């Protein structure tokens, strides 16, 4: 959940950022408004069901799993 500040970023670069986030193990994503509407749409398409829509007043609940180690 973050603002990625991609507003002035090309579709190609947004694609690269999205691929890198997946490579880093990002499972779900919720970009904020400063990411840019077209860029958010591209990220949403790339993440599919793993994209979460953010917004003012949005409540997000996290479930904590067992600790390893």
mmCIF file of the N, C-alpha and C atoms, coordinates in Angstrom:
data_MODEL
# 
_entry.id   MODEL 
# 
loop_
_atom_site.group_PDB 
_atom_site.id 
_atom_site.type_symbol 
_atom_site.label_atom_id 
_atom_site.label_alt_id 
_atom_site.label_comp_id 
_atom_site.label_asym_id 
_atom_site.label_entity_id 
_atom_site.label_seq_id 
_atom_site.pdbx_PDB_ins_code 
_atom_site.Cartn_x 
_atom_site.Cartn_y 
_atom_site.Cartn_z 
_atom_site.occupancy 
_atom_site.B_iso_or_equiv 
_atom_site.pdbx_formal_charge 
_atom_site.auth_seq_id 
_atom_site.auth_comp_id 
_atom_site.auth_asym_id 
_atom_site.auth_atom_id 
_atom_site.pdbx_PDB_model_num 
ATOM 1   N N  . UNK A 1 1  ? 0.868   -1.151  0.000   1.00 0.00 ? 1  UNK A N  1 
ATOM 2   C CA . UNK A 1 1  ? 0.000   0.000   0.000   1.00 0.00 ? 1  UNK A CA 1 
ATOM 3   C C  . UNK A 1 1  ? 0.919   1.218   0.000   1.00 0.00 ? 1  UNK A C  1 
ATOM 4   N N  . UNK A 1 2  ? 0.903   1.935   -1.129  1.00 0.00 ? 2  UNK A N  1 
ATOM 5   C CA . UNK A 1 2  ? 1.812   3.075   -1.225  1.00 0.00 ? 2  UNK A CA 1 
ATOM 6   C C  . UNK A 1 2  ? 1.459   3.937   -2.423  1.00 0.00 ? 2  UNK A C  1 
ATOM 7   N N  . UNK A 1 3  ? 1.994   5.127   -2.406  1.00 0.00 ? 3  UNK A N  1 
ATOM 8   C CA . UNK A 1 3  ? 1.964   5.974   -3.580  1.00 0.00 ? 3  UNK A CA 1 
ATOM 9   C C  . UNK A 1 3  ? 3.274   5.761   -4.311  1.00 0.00 ? 3  UNK A C  1 
ATOM 10  N N  . UNK A 1 4  ? 3.203   5.325   -5.540  1.00 0.00 ? 4  UNK A N  1 
ATOM 11  C CA . UNK A 1 4  ? 4.415   4.967   -6.270  1.00 0.00 ? 4  UNK A CA 1 
ATOM 12  C C  . UNK A 1 4  ? 4.990   6.124   -7.085  1.00 0.00 ? 4  UNK A C  1 
ATOM 13  N N  . UNK A 1 5  ? 4.305   7.248   -7.115  1.00 0.00 ? 5  UNK A N  1 
ATOM 14  C CA . UNK A 1 5  ? 4.786   8.448   -7.808  1.00 0.00 ? 5  UNK A CA 1 
ATOM 15  C C  . UNK A 1 5  ? 5.197   8.129   -9.249  1.00 0.00 ? 5  UNK A C  1 
ATOM 16  N N  . UNK A 1 6  ? 4.318   7.465   -9.973  1.00 0.00 ? 6  UNK A N  1 
ATOM 17  C CA . UNK A 1 6  ? 4.583   7.076   -11.362 1.00 0.00 ? 6  UNK A CA 1 
ATOM 18  C C  . UNK A 1 6  ? 3.806   7.929   -12.358 1.00 0.00 ? 6  UNK A C  1 
ATOM 19  N N  . UNK A 1 7  ? 3.257   9.032   -11.906 1.00 0.00 ? 7  UNK A N  1 
ATOM 20  C CA . UNK A 1 7  ? 2.366   9.870   -12.709 1.00 0.00 ? 7  UNK A CA 1 
ATOM 21  C C  . UNK A 1 7  ? 2.945   10.236  -14.074 1.00 0.00 ? 7  UNK A C  1 
ATOM 22  N N  . UNK A 1 8  ? 4.204   10.542  -14.152 1.00 0.00 ? 8  UNK A N  1 
ATOM 23  C CA . UNK A 1 8  ? 4.846   10.964  -15.407 1.00 0.00 ? 8  UNK A CA 1 
ATOM 24  C C  . UNK A 1 8  ? 5.601   9.812   -16.072 1.00 0.00 ? 8  UNK A C  1 
ATOM 25  N N  . UNK A 1 9  ? 5.321   8.582   -15.675 1.00 0.00 ? 9  UNK A N  1 
ATOM 26  C CA . UNK A 1 9  ? 6.094   7.424   -16.119 1.00 0.00 ? 9  UNK A CA 1 
ATOM 27  C C  . UNK A 1 9  ? 5.417   6.722   -17.286 1.00 0.00 ? 9  UNK A C  1 
ATOM 28  N N  . UNK A 1 10 ? 6.224   6.271   -18.229 1.00 0.00 ? 10 UNK A N  1 
ATOM 29  C CA . UNK A 1 10 ? 5.707   5.607   -19.425 1.00 0.00 ? 10 UNK A CA 1 
ATOM 30  C C  . UNK A 1 10 ? 5.142   4.222   -19.095 1.00 0.00 ? 10 UNK A C  1 
ATOM 31  N N  . UNK A 1 11 ? 4.308   3.741   -19.997 1.00 0.00 ? 11 UNK A N  1 
ATOM 32  C CA . UNK A 1 11 ? 3.711   2.412   -19.852 1.00 0.00 ? 11 UNK A CA 1 
ATOM 33  C C  . UNK A 1 11 ? 4.800   1.338   -19.765 1.00 0.00 ? 11 UNK A C  1 
ATOM 34  N N  . UNK A 1 12 ? 5.850   1.495   -20.546 1.00 0.00 ? 12 UNK A N  1 
ATOM 35  C CA . UNK A 1 12 ? 6.957   0.532   -20.538 1.00 0.00 ? 12 UNK A CA 1 
ATOM 36  C C  . UNK A 1 12 ? 7.609   0.451   -19.157 1.00 0.00 ? 12 UNK A C  1 
ATOM 37  N N  . UNK A 1 13 ? 7.886   1.606   -18.577 1.00 0.00 ? 13 UNK A N  1 
ATOM 38  C CA . UNK A 1 13 ? 8.546   1.639   -17.268 1.00 0.00 ? 13 UNK A CA 1 
ATOM 39  C C  . UNK A 1 13 ? 7.613   1.107   -16.180 1.00 0.00 ? 13 UNK A C  1 
ATOM 40  N N  . UNK A 1 14 ? 6.339   1.443   -16.244 1.00 0.00 ? 14 UNK A N  1 
ATOM 41  C CA . UNK A 1 14 ? 5.378   0.914   -15.269 1.00 0.00 ? 14 UNK A CA 1 
ATOM 42  C C  . UNK A 1 14 ? 5.354   -0.614  -15.354 1.00 0.00 ? 14 UNK A C  1 
ATOM 43  N N  . UNK A 1 15 ? 5.431   -1.145  -16.567 1.00 0.00 ? 15 UNK A N  1 
ATOM 44  C CA . UNK A 1 15 ? 5.503   -2.595  -16.743 1.00 0.00 ? 15 UNK A CA 1 
ATOM 45  C C  . UNK A 1 15 ? 6.740   -3.184  -16.090 1.00 0.00 ? 15 UNK A C  1 
ATOM 46  N N  . UNK A 1 16 ? 7.868   -2.498  -16.226 1.00 0.00 ? 16 UNK A N  1 
ATOM 47  C CA . UNK A 1 16 ? 9.106   -2.961  -15.602 1.00 0.00 ? 16 UNK A CA 1 
ATOM 48  C C  . UNK A 1 16 ? 9.001   -2.918  -14.074 1.00 0.00 ? 16 UNK A C  1 
ATOM 49  N N  . UNK A 1 17 ? 8.417   -1.843  -13.559 1.00 0.00 ? 17 UNK A N  1 
ATOM 50  C CA . UNK A 1 17 ? 8.232   -1.714  -12.110 1.00 0.00 ? 17 UNK A CA 1 
ATOM 51  C C  . UNK A 1 17 ? 7.330   -2.843  -11.604 1.00 0.00 ? 17 UNK A C  1 
ATOM 52  N N  . UNK A 1 18 ? 6.262   -3.109  -12.322 1.00 0.00 ? 18 UNK A N  1 
ATOM 53  C CA . UNK A 1 18 ? 5.325   -4.165  -11.938 1.00 0.00 ? 18 UNK A CA 1 
ATOM 54  C C  . UNK A 1 18 ? 6.012   -5.524  -11.924 1.00 0.00 ? 18 UNK A C  1 
ATOM 55  N N  . UNK A 1 19 ? 6.799   -5.817  -12.954 1.00 0.00 ? 19 UNK A N  1 
ATOM 56  C CA . UNK A 1 19 ? 7.535   -7.083  -13.014 1.00 0.00 ? 19 UNK A CA 1 
ATOM 57  C C  . UNK A 1 19 ? 8.512   -7.201  -11.848 1.00 0.00 ? 19 UNK A C  1 
ATOM 58  N N  . UNK A 1 20 ? 9.209   -6.119  -11.540 1.00 0.00 ? 20 UNK A N  1 
ATOM 59  C CA . UNK A 1 20 ? 10.181  -6.139  -10.443 1.00 0.00 ? 20 UNK A CA 1 
ATOM 60  C C  . UNK A 1 20 ? 9.488   -6.346  -9.097  1.00 0.00 ? 20 UNK A C  1 
ATOM 61  N N  . UNK A 1 21 ? 8.324   -5.725  -8.908  1.00 0.00 ? 21 UNK A N  1 
ATOM 62  C CA . UNK A 1 21 ? 7.587   -5.923  -7.659  1.00 0.00 ? 21 UNK A CA 1 
ATOM 63  C C  . UNK A 1 21 ? 7.203   -7.394  -7.498  1.00 0.00 ? 21 UNK A C  1 
ATOM 64  N N  . UNK A 1 22 ? 6.768   -8.036  -8.570  1.00 0.00 ? 22 UNK A N  1 
ATOM 65  C CA . UNK A 1 22 ? 6.434   -9.466  -8.525  1.00 0.00 ? 22 UNK A CA 1 
ATOM 66  C C  . UNK A 1 22 ? 7.682   -10.290 -8.219  1.00 0.00 ? 22 UNK A C  1 
ATOM 67  N N  . UNK A 1 23 ? 8.811   -9.936  -8.848  1.00 0.00 ? 23 UNK A N  1 
ATOM 68  C CA . UNK A 1 23 ? 10.080  -10.632 -8.609  1.00 0.00 ? 23 UNK A CA 1 
ATOM 69  C C  . UNK A 1 23 ? 10.492  -10.515 -7.141  1.00 0.00 ? 23 UNK A C  1 
ATOM 70  N N  . UNK A 1 24 ? 10.229  -9.370  -6.557  1.00 0.00 ? 24 UNK A N  1 
ATOM 71  C CA . UNK A 1 24 ? 10.576  -9.149  -5.148  1.00 0.00 ? 24 UNK A CA 1 
ATOM 72  C C  . UNK A 1 24 ? 9.623   -9.861  -4.183  1.00 0.00 ? 24 UNK A C  1 
ATOM 73  N N  . UNK A 1 25 ? 8.558   -10.454 -4.720  1.00 0.00 ? 25 UNK A N  1 
ATOM 74  C CA . UNK A 1 25 ? 7.640   -11.215 -3.885  1.00 0.00 ? 25 UNK A CA 1 
ATOM 75  C C  . UNK A 1 25 ? 6.395   -10.480 -3.446  1.00 0.00 ? 25 UNK A C  1 
ATOM 76  N N  . UNK A 1 26 ? 6.128   -9.310  -4.037  1.00 0.00 ? 26 UNK A N  1 
ATOM 77  C CA . UNK A 1 26 ? 4.910   -8.589  -3.692  1.00 0.00 ? 26 UNK A CA 1 
ATOM 78  C C  . UNK A 1 26 ? 3.719   -9.432  -4.140  1.00 0.00 ? 26 UNK A C  1 
ATOM 79  N N  . UNK A 1 27 ? 2.855   -9.761  -3.196  1.00 0.00 ? 27 UNK A N  1 
ATOM 80  C CA . UNK A 1 27 ? 1.718   -10.632 -3.490  1.00 0.00 ? 27 UNK A CA 1 
ATOM 81  C C  . UNK A 1 27 ? 0.447   -9.846  -3.787  1.00 0.00 ? 27 UNK A C  1 
ATOM 82  N N  . UNK A 1 28 ? 0.263   -8.753  -3.101  1.00 0.00 ? 28 UNK A N  1 
ATOM 83  C CA . UNK A 1 28 ? -0.908  -7.892  -3.312  1.00 0.00 ? 28 UNK A CA 1 
ATOM 84  C C  . UNK A 1 28 ? -0.436  -6.460  -3.344  1.00 0.00 ? 28 UNK A C  1 
ATOM 85  N N  . UNK A 1 29 ? -1.227  -5.629  -4.035  1.00 0.00 ? 29 UNK A N  1 
ATOM 86  C CA . UNK A 1 29 ? -0.783  -4.250  -4.205  1.00 0.00 ? 29 UNK A CA 1 
ATOM 87  C C  . UNK A 1 29 ? -1.975  -3.298  -4.127  1.00 0.00 ? 29 UNK A C  1 
ATOM 88  N N  . UNK A 1 30 ? -1.750  -2.147  -3.499  1.00 0.00 ? 30 UNK A N  1 
ATOM 89  C CA . UNK A 1 30 ? -2.777  -1.114  -3.392  1.00 0.00 ? 30 UNK A CA 1 
ATOM 90  C C  . UNK A 1 30 ? -2.104  0.240   -3.632  1.00 0.00 ? 30 UNK A C  1 
ATOM 91  N N  . UNK A 1 31 ? -1.976  0.641   -4.912  1.00 0.00 ? 31 UNK A N  1 
ATOM 92  C CA . UNK A 1 31 ? -1.343  1.925   -5.194  1.00 0.00 ? 31 UNK A CA 1 
ATOM 93  C C  . UNK A 1 31 ? -2.252  3.099   -4.832  1.00 0.00 ? 31 UNK A C  1 
ATOM 94  N N  . UNK A 1 32 ? -1.638  4.173   -4.356  1.00 0.00 ? 32 UNK A N  1 
ATOM 95  C CA . UNK A 1 32 ? -2.390  5.366   -3.963  1.00 0.00 ? 32 UNK A CA 1 
ATOM 96  C C  . UNK A 1 32 ? -2.463  6.357   -5.131  1.00 0.00 ? 32 UNK A C  1 
ATOM 97  N N  . UNK A 1 33 ? -3.230  7.430   -4.927  1.00 0.00 ? 33 UNK A N  1 
ATOM 98  C CA . UNK A 1 33 ? -3.544  8.393   -5.983  1.00 0.00 ? 33 UNK A CA 1 
ATOM 99  C C  . UNK A 1 33 ? -2.319  8.979   -6.672  1.00 0.00 ? 33 UNK A C  1 
ATOM 100 N N  . UNK A 1 34 ? -1.233  9.195   -5.975  1.00 0.00 ? 34 UNK A N  1 
ATOM 101 C CA . UNK A 1 34 ? -0.055  9.829   -6.592  1.00 0.00 ? 34 UNK A CA 1 
ATOM 102 C C  . UNK A 1 34 ? 0.673   8.887   -7.554  1.00 0.00 ? 34 UNK A C  1 
ATOM 103 N N  . UNK A 1 35 ? 0.158   7.690   -7.706  1.00 0.00 ? 35 UNK A N  1 
ATOM 104 C CA . UNK A 1 35 ? 0.705   6.768   -8.693  1.00 0.00 ? 35 UNK A CA 1 
ATOM 105 C C  . UNK A 1 35 ? 0.277   7.198   -10.095 1.00 0.00 ? 35 UNK A C  1 
ATOM 106 N N  . UNK A 1 36 ? -0.909  7.767   -10.233 1.00 0.00 ? 36 UNK A N  1 
ATOM 107 C CA . UNK A 1 36 ? -1.456  8.184   -11.528 1.00 0.00 ? 36 UNK A CA 1 
ATOM 108 C C  . UNK A 1 36 ? -2.531  7.206   -11.973 1.00 0.00 ? 36 UNK A C  1 
ATOM 109 N N  . UNK A 1 37 ? -3.651  7.724   -12.447 1.00 0.00 ? 37 UNK A N  1 
ATOM 110 C CA . UNK A 1 37 ? -4.790  6.874   -12.831 1.00 0.00 ? 37 UNK A CA 1 
ATOM 111 C C  . UNK A 1 37 ? -4.455  5.880   -13.940 1.00 0.00 ? 37 UNK A C  1 
ATOM 112 N N  . UNK A 1 38 ? -3.804  6.289   -15.047 1.00 0.00 ? 38 UNK A N  1 
ATOM 113 C CA . UNK A 1 38 ? -3.471  5.302   -16.084 1.00 0.00 ? 38 UNK A CA 1 
ATOM 114 C C  . UNK A 1 38 ? -2.487  4.247   -15.573 1.00 0.00 ? 38 UNK A C  1 
ATOM 115 N N  . UNK A 1 39 ? -1.569  4.683   -14.719 1.00 0.00 ? 39 UNK A N  1 
ATOM 116 C CA . UNK A 1 39 ? -0.582  3.762   -14.169 1.00 0.00 ? 39 UNK A CA 1 
ATOM 117 C C  . UNK A 1 39 ? -1.247  2.780   -13.203 1.00 0.00 ? 39 UNK A C  1 
ATOM 118 N N  . UNK A 1 40 ? -2.188  3.261   -12.413 1.00 0.00 ? 40 UNK A N  1 
ATOM 119 C CA . UNK A 1 40 ? -2.934  2.378   -11.511 1.00 0.00 ? 40 UNK A CA 1 
ATOM 120 C C  . UNK A 1 40 ? -3.698  1.337   -12.319 1.00 0.00 ? 40 UNK A C  1 
ATOM 121 N N  . UNK A 1 41 ? -4.317  1.761   -13.412 1.00 0.00 ? 41 UNK A N  1 
ATOM 122 C CA . UNK A 1 41 ? -5.057  0.820   -14.258 1.00 0.00 ? 41 UNK A CA 1 
ATOM 123 C C  . UNK A 1 41 ? -4.134  -0.260  -14.814 1.00 0.00 ? 41 UNK A C  1 
ATOM 124 N N  . UNK A 1 42 ? -2.928  0.118   -15.210 1.00 0.00 ? 42 UNK A N  1 
ATOM 125 C CA . UNK A 1 42 ? -1.963  -0.850  -15.735 1.00 0.00 ? 42 UNK A CA 1 
ATOM 126 C C  . UNK A 1 42 ? -1.527  -1.827  -14.647 1.00 0.00 ? 42 UNK A C  1 
ATOM 127 N N  . UNK A 1 43 ? -1.269  -1.314  -13.458 1.00 0.00 ? 43 UNK A N  1 
ATOM 128 C CA . UNK A 1 43 ? -0.878  -2.169  -12.333 1.00 0.00 ? 43 UNK A CA 1 
ATOM 129 C C  . UNK A 1 43 ? -2.028  -3.101  -11.966 1.00 0.00 ? 43 UNK A C  1 
ATOM 130 N N  . UNK A 1 44 ? -3.243  -2.578  -11.950 1.00 0.00 ? 44 UNK A N  1 
ATOM 131 C CA . UNK A 1 44 ? -4.420  -3.390  -11.627 1.00 0.00 ? 44 UNK A CA 1 
ATOM 132 C C  . UNK A 1 44 ? -4.561  -4.544  -12.608 1.00 0.00 ? 44 UNK A C  1 
ATOM 133 N N  . UNK A 1 45 ? -4.352  -4.264  -13.880 1.00 0.00 ? 45 UNK A N  1 
ATOM 134 C CA . UNK A 1 45 ? -4.450  -5.315  -14.896 1.00 0.00 ? 45 UNK A CA 1 
ATOM 135 C C  . UNK A 1 45 ? -3.368  -6.370  -14.690 1.00 0.00 ? 45 UNK A C  1 
ATOM 136 N N  . UNK A 1 46 ? -2.163  -5.929  -14.384 1.00 0.00 ? 46 UNK A N  1 
ATOM 137 C CA . UNK A 1 46 ? -1.048  -6.856  -14.204 1.00 0.00 ? 46 UNK A CA 1 
ATOM 138 C C  . UNK A 1 46 ? -1.222  -7.732  -12.956 1.00 0.00 ? 46 UNK A C  1 
ATOM 139 N N  . UNK A 1 47 ? -1.772  -7.166  -11.880 1.00 0.00 ? 47 UNK A N  1 
ATOM 140 C CA . UNK A 1 47 ? -1.920  -7.918  -10.631 1.00 0.00 ? 47 UNK A CA 1 
ATOM 141 C C  . UNK A 1 47 ? -3.246  -8.665  -10.547 1.00 0.00 ? 47 UNK A C  1 
ATOM 142 N N  . UNK A 1 48 ? -4.207  -8.323  -11.391 1.00 0.00 ? 48 UNK A N  1 
ATOM 143 C CA . UNK A 1 48 ? -5.482  -9.035  -11.402 1.00 0.00 ? 48 UNK A CA 1 
ATOM 144 C C  . UNK A 1 48 ? -6.171  -9.024  -10.048 1.00 0.00 ? 48 UNK A C  1 
ATOM 145 N N  . UNK A 1 49 ? -6.532  -10.198 -9.561  1.00 0.00 ? 49 UNK A N  1 
ATOM 146 C CA . UNK A 1 49 ? -7.227  -10.313 -8.271  1.00 0.00 ? 49 UNK A CA 1 
ATOM 147 C C  . UNK A 1 49 ? -6.366  -9.889  -7.092  1.00 0.00 ? 49 UNK A C  1 
ATOM 148 N N  . UNK A 1 50 ? -5.072  -9.734  -7.308  1.00 0.00 ? 50 UNK A N  1 
ATOM 149 C CA . UNK A 1 50 ? -4.168  -9.312  -6.240  1.00 0.00 ? 50 UNK A CA 1 
ATOM 150 C C  . UNK A 1 50 ? -4.051  -7.791  -6.148  1.00 0.00 ? 50 UNK A C  1 
ATOM 151 N N  . UNK A 1 51 ? -4.808  -7.079  -6.979  1.00 0.00 ? 51 UNK A N  1 
ATOM 152 C CA . UNK A 1 51 ? -4.880  -5.619  -6.904  1.00 0.00 ? 51 UNK A CA 1 
ATOM 153 C C  . UNK A 1 51 ? -6.008  -5.250  -5.948  1.00 0.00 ? 51 UNK A C  1 
ATOM 154 N N  . UNK A 1 52 ? -5.731  -4.341  -5.032  1.00 0.00 ? 52 UNK A N  1 
ATOM 155 C CA . UNK A 1 52 ? -6.728  -3.842  -4.097  1.00 0.00 ? 52 UNK A CA 1 
ATOM 156 C C  . UNK A 1 52 ? -6.918  -2.349  -4.341  1.00 0.00 ? 52 UNK A C  1 
ATOM 157 N N  . UNK A 1 53 ? -8.159  -1.928  -4.463  1.00 0.00 ? 53 UNK A N  1 
ATOM 158 C CA . UNK A 1 53 ? -8.440  -0.520  -4.688  1.00 0.00 ? 53 UNK A CA 1 
ATOM 159 C C  . UNK A 1 53 ? -8.315  0.252   -3.383  1.00 0.00 ? 53 UNK A C  1 
ATOM 160 N N  . UNK A 1 54 ? -7.529  1.310   -3.413  1.00 0.00 ? 54 UNK A N  1 
ATOM 161 C CA . UNK A 1 54 ? -7.350  2.146   -2.232  1.00 0.00 ? 54 UNK A CA 1 
ATOM 162 C C  . UNK A 1 54 ? -8.241  3.368   -2.307  1.00 0.00 ? 54 UNK A C  1 
ATOM 163 N N  . UNK A 1 55 ? -8.126  4.215   -1.333  1.00 0.00 ? 55 UNK A N  1 
ATOM 164 C CA . UNK A 1 55 ? -8.875  5.457   -1.327  1.00 0.00 ? 55 UNK A CA 1 
ATOM 165 C C  . UNK A 1 55 ? -9.051  5.971   0.094   1.00 0.00 ? 55 UNK A C  1 
ATOM 166 N N  . UNK A 1 56 ? -9.401  7.231   0.190   1.00 0.00 ? 56 UNK A N  1 
ATOM 167 C CA . UNK A 1 56 ? -9.603  7.861   1.487   1.00 0.00 ? 56 UNK A CA 1 
ATOM 168 C C  . UNK A 1 56 ? -10.703 7.124   2.239   1.00 0.00 ? 56 UNK A C  1 
ATOM 169 N N  . UNK A 1 57 ? -10.429 6.766   3.468   1.00 0.00 ? 57 UNK A N  1 
ATOM 170 C CA . UNK A 1 57 ? -11.400 6.090   4.316   1.00 0.00 ? 57 UNK A CA 1 
ATOM 171 C C  . UNK A 1 57 ? -11.441 4.580   4.148   1.00 0.00 ? 57 UNK A C  1 
ATOM 172 N N  . UNK A 1 58 ? -10.657 4.058   3.213   1.00 0.00 ? 58 UNK A N  1 
ATOM 173 C CA . UNK A 1 58 ? -10.621 2.607   2.989   1.00 0.00 ? 58 UNK A CA 1 
ATOM 174 C C  . UNK A 1 58 ? -10.045 1.926   4.219   1.00 0.00 ? 58 UNK A C  1 
ATOM 175 N N  . UNK A 1 59 ? -10.704 0.900   4.689   1.00 0.00 ? 59 UNK A N  1 
ATOM 176 C CA . UNK A 1 59 ? -10.230 0.127   5.830   1.00 0.00 ? 59 UNK A CA 1 
ATOM 177 C C  . UNK A 1 59 ? -9.660  -1.181  5.306   1.00 0.00 ? 59 UNK A C  1 
ATOM 178 N N  . UNK A 1 60 ? -8.446  -1.476  5.727   1.00 0.00 ? 60 UNK A N  1 
ATOM 179 C CA . UNK A 1 60 ? -7.774  -2.702  5.307   1.00 0.00 ? 60 UNK A CA 1 
ATOM 180 C C  . UNK A 1 60 ? -7.425  -3.496  6.560   1.00 0.00 ? 60 UNK A C  1 
ATOM 181 N N  . UNK A 1 61 ? -7.846  -4.741  6.586   1.00 0.00 ? 61 UNK A N  1 
ATOM 182 C CA . UNK A 1 61 ? -7.530  -5.597  7.719   1.00 0.00 ? 61 UNK A CA 1 
ATOM 183 C C  . UNK A 1 61 ? -6.498  -6.631  7.297   1.00 0.00 ? 61 UNK A C  1 
ATOM 184 N N  . UNK A 1 62 ? -5.511  -6.844  8.138   1.00 0.00 ? 62 UNK A N  1 
ATOM 185 C CA . UNK A 1 62 ? -4.464  -7.803  7.881   1.00 0.00 ? 62 UNK A CA 1 
ATOM 186 C C  . UNK A 1 62 ? -4.601  -8.971  8.841   1.00 0.00 ? 62 UNK A C  1 
ATOM 187 N N  . UNK A 1 63 ? -4.427  -10.156 8.314   1.00 0.00 ? 63 UNK A N  1 
ATOM 188 C CA . UNK A 1 63 ? -4.454  -11.351 9.141   1.00 0.00 ? 63 UNK A CA 1 
ATOM 189 C C  . UNK A 1 63 ? -3.020  -11.796 9.344   1.00 0.00 ? 63 UNK A C  1 
ATOM 190 N N  . UNK A 1 64 ? -2.628  -11.953 10.596  1.00 0.00 ? 64 UNK A N  1 
ATOM 191 C CA . UNK A 1 64 ? -1.257  -12.334 10.915  1.00 0.00 ? 64 UNK A CA 1 
ATOM 192 C C  . UNK A 1 64 ? -1.194  -13.847 11.038  1.00 0.00 ? 64 UNK A C  1 
ATOM 193 N N  . UNK A 1 65 ? -0.287  -14.430 10.303  1.00 0.00 ? 65 UNK A N  1 
ATOM 194 C CA . UNK A 1 65 ? -0.117  -15.885 10.327  1.00 0.00 ? 65 UNK A CA 1 
ATOM 195 C C  . UNK A 1 65 ? 0.916   -16.298 11.354  1.00 0.00 ? 65 UNK A C  1 
ATOM 196 N N  . UNK A 1 66 ? 1.193   -17.595 11.410  1.00 0.00 ? 66 UNK A N  1 
ATOM 197 C CA . UNK A 1 66 ? 2.169   -18.106 12.375  1.00 0.00 ? 66 UNK A CA 1 
ATOM 198 C C  . UNK A 1 66 ? 3.581   -17.592 12.058  1.00 0.00 ? 66 UNK A C  1 
ATOM 199 N N  . UNK A 1 67 ? 4.374   -17.457 13.088  1.00 0.00 ? 67 UNK A N  1 
ATOM 200 C CA . UNK A 1 67 ? 5.746   -17.004 12.935  1.00 0.00 ? 67 UNK A CA 1 
ATOM 201 C C  . UNK A 1 67 ? 6.658   -18.204 12.678  1.00 0.00 ? 67 UNK A C  1 
ATOM 202 N N  . UNK A 1 68 ? 7.587   -18.017 11.774  1.00 0.00 ? 68 UNK A N  1 
ATOM 203 C CA . UNK A 1 68 ? 8.527   -19.099 11.455  1.00 0.00 ? 68 UNK A CA 1 
ATOM 204 C C  . UNK A 1 68 ? 9.831   -18.817 12.174  1.00 0.00 ? 68 UNK A C  1 
ATOM 205 N N  . UNK A 1 69 ? 10.414  -19.835 12.773  1.00 0.00 ? 69 UNK A N  1 
ATOM 206 C CA . UNK A 1 69 ? 11.732  -19.679 13.376  1.00 0.00 ? 69 UNK A CA 1 
ATOM 207 C C  . UNK A 1 69 ? 11.683  -19.733 14.817  1.00 0.00 ? 69 UNK A C  1 
# 
